[in-house]
């Protein structure tokens, strides 16, 4: 029996992908489903009884729920589609040659796909062993060594006794220092603690930390949105005057967001990665705060309008394209198109990096 990798259709010309109309019959769809399977993530979740068996028989083993895949990030990321117009109809995309073209997409049959599967399907065994448990086993081992030594000493004084059976008896005494029920006894405290917590509707995702809870005297807890908040306040912009965009060498005061020059307000309002989802502006809290303090609103379709119609400058503008922040260039840029007449036709990049580059 010989196994080989599936041959993915990745070597066709660009015209093949743009003109492909999909499957036209149920038979074609079933054949494609049987060959390629469903394009979905299937994270296997072991049964509770399987984990409980390992919890009972394996020494110092406690199973837990990994919530890393459930929490995620609260800030959505923008997805930019490829510009197909820059390629010819006969352009062939090859996985080996056109690395710069496909490096932004994860193919789960490639190298990055193997890395993703390793991250998603990795099962890290969490142990509950601690210093107290090891000291307890060492104490039992000391008693076993003493008992084994006494048996060996008394047995060697009897010349009629079988030496092989004597050594076997000593080995059995030492090896039986850890009884079969010891793992269950060591995890009994954790199990009882979990049961007591569950009766009070308290669910623990990291039970291996329960043995350390007895050493805690003071507990300080916090969760964003309950005791604290991730909301930011913008006090002003430093480094320039309210009447000029020329940077100051020694800034000593802040300029209020509403008193900034029009060009600076446009830069702050138009150069960001925010988006509108279900009528709400989502994105980086810092950029959301800046947009609200400069008194501009983001509408669906990347349209920006000021709070007041009598504000100087354009009455509305549209973000045509965003160039994401680059750590190598230390800046991002946005191209905007004013919907009303205005001199400025584009917003270059963040103000602080513009001033920094102008000094070079």
Secondary structure, DSSP 4 states (H G I P E B T S, - for coil): --------S-SSBHHHHHS-----SHHHHHHHHHHH-----------HHHHHHHHHHSTTB------HHHH--SS--------GGGS-TT-B--TTT-HHHHTTS--TTSHHHHHHHHHHH--PPPB---HHHHHHHHHHHHHHHHHHHHHHHHHHT-TTS-HHHHHHHHHHHHHTTS-TTHHHHHHHHHHHHHHHHHHTT---S-GGGHHHHTT-S------BTTTB--------EESB-TT--PBPSS--SEEPGGGS-HHHHHHHHHSS--EEETTEEES-HHHHHHHHHTTEEEETTTEEEESSTTSSS-SEEEEEEEEEEETTTTEEEEEEEESS--S---B-S-HHHHHHHHH-
